[in-house]
Amino acid sequence: MHESDSTQHYDYYLPSQNVDSEGEKYETDVNSVVLIGANGSGKTRIGEWLERTYPQEVQRISSLRNLSLPRKIKLSSQSASVNQMMYGRDEAQLDHSWLYEYDSDISQHRTITSSVSNFEPSIAALVAKENEANRSISREVTHSSQKQLDQATIDKAQSRPEVRIKSLFSSIFPHREIYIHENTIYAIDSRKELTEGTRTQGYNGSELSDGERAALYVIAQVICLPENKIVIVDEPELHLHLSVIKPLWAAIEQERPDCLFIYITHNLEFAEAHRESDKIWVHGYDGQQWQFDRIEESEELPSALEMEIMGSRKPVIFVEGEYSSLDYQLYSLLYPDYQIQPVGDCQQVIDSVRTYRASGHLHYNNVYGIIDHDRRDANQINELKERGIHVLEVAEVENLFLLEDVMRMVLAQPGLGISDVQEVKNYIIDTKFKNRVESLISEQFRDVITNRLHRTSGLKDINTTKEKIQTIINELEDTRASIAEEYHRACQSGNYSDILALLNDKSVAKEIGDKFNLQKSGYIDYVLRCIKSKSEVSGKFREAFLAHLPNFIDDSEVSAALVRK
């Protein structure tokens, strides 16, 4: 920290080209910085890089914290306990490596993956600082010739470590009061007045809840750290609710205005709560270089969806529905090397693919989409394919289970071949399509008109809206006739593929189990179980489906070209 024109400024560094560089210097006038990124993006490694590159300026509070606390604290001198907390040794070290486990197989300390066990030294340092403060106050009182304590002594008494930690702790746990007793931490119900008599009625700090111990751990460290440190806090959430975490860190930042706090998190709400802080969006790390951006005040933080996509490191397929939908269940099994991301209806799939393909932040993610057929013509299908969005050859995802290749696989399983494929197909064509063709036409007509009207709802000009609606009204008869013609043509031809492209009836695949010697509603579940199985059958079922689904490997060059544009 340094000051100019009565304004505090804080310097910090971020890696530049590689892990061995000293990085680039940045300056902020707020004592907090937030590094945000998906899991696996390399955020923690930036914290480790800062700790390793600037060991005398930086103290890192690792996310892998051992929060067990013995009932009796092993005491030592103030300097030794602070050094144990910071360096893992009684004497100050050149770096922090002794805080971490040593791996003899690689002959180095595991600064990324090992847990840190410096909770007891942190409490020991707190107790040592409190004892030293009390001794100092006692000396001043003893040697003072004044009848009343001067203000400096009063201020020193009110800023003792015990007073500070009690204030910070009670700001988030108002029902609990902590205090130092018998050279360790004790806690008591805050409804009880803390007196010399009640001090013995509390319970040992080792019995605090997990969340309380996590808060105590960071508070103790922050109070005991030397001045002007850069404090790296990995996962500041501490497994506590955000309503507790925000005021805790705000109070800690206020308690230590001399320190700069760099938070490493994937929690968007935590990042957004630090409105004035510098924010760094970490995209990824390839072992040598990081990809990150500083987010300017005018820019928005990444969305939760972007974070999830970037964290997966897989190519992404946007699909219709939700996580509980059949789309997600089926495509997750058929495309295990892709992240399947449900986003709602077909328009949201189209918009998501367009948005994320245009995003420079996702340069290493190939992004695709799969949507239902919805009576799109060949030109529309080709246009969407060029944009990375693939249209099913069947009306909706349920109809994939009615594909002839899939039904043959089911009938080939032991005990299920009570029908032949043609018999099942005839049932679907005659009973589920031809016998219901007029109602199917009406339902399709309703959906088409509803969608057209929905598209006019976003128009701002009332006259334009009226014109669009009038056009829809004028074309009602032609629209109905066009739909009816297509359905009747499929009835006459009996072409099974054409019928699956028109049959918008989710119930069909859910009600044909008895055609396969299964429970009537058990057909889809049975097929999904076969795909999930680890037998040879699983691969054959996948092949049966994938023969009618896109091969995204063939589209990778197209995707790359679109991203480059």
Secondary structure as UniProt FT lines:
FT   STRAND          2..4
FT   TURN            5..6
FT   STRAND          7..14
FT   TURN            19..20
FT   STRAND          24..28
FT   STRAND          32..36
FT   TURN            39..40
FT   HELIX           43..53
FT   TURN            55..57
FT   STRAND          58..61
FT   HELIX           78..87
FT   HELIX           97..99
FT   STRAND          102..103
FT   TURN            104..107
FT   STRAND          108..109
FT   TURN            111..113
FT   HELIX           119..143
FT   HELIX           151..158
FT   HELIX           161..172
FT   TURN            174..175
FT   STRAND          176..181
FT   TURN            182..183
FT   STRAND          184..189
FT   TURN            190..191
FT   TURN            196..197
FT   HELIX           198..201
FT   STRAND          203..204
FT   HELIX           205..207
FT   HELIX           210..224
FT   STRAND          230..234
FT   TURN            236..239
FT   HELIX           242..255
FT   TURN            257..258
FT   STRAND          260..265
FT   HELIX           268..273
FT   TURN            275..276
FT   STRAND          278..285
FT   STRAND          290..295
FT   TURN            297..298
FT   HELIX           304..312
FT   STRAND          316..319
FT   TURN            323..324
FT   HELIX           326..334
FT   TURN            336..337
FT   STRAND          339..342
FT   HELIX           346..358
FT   HELIX           360..362
FT   TURN            363..364
FT   STRAND          367..371
FT   TURN            374..375
FT   HELIX           378..386
FT   TURN            387..388
FT   STRAND          389..391
FT   HELIX           397..402
FT   HELIX           404..411
FT   TURN            414..415
FT   HELIX           421..426
FT   HELIX           427..433
FT   HELIX           434..436
FT   HELIX           437..456
FT   TURN            457..458
FT   HELIX           462..474
FT   HELIX           476..493
FT   HELIX           496..502
FT   HELIX           507..510
FT   HELIX           513..516
FT   TURN            520..521
FT   HELIX           523..532
FT   HELIX           536..546
FT   TURN            547..548
FT   HELIX           552..555
FT   HELIX           556..564
//
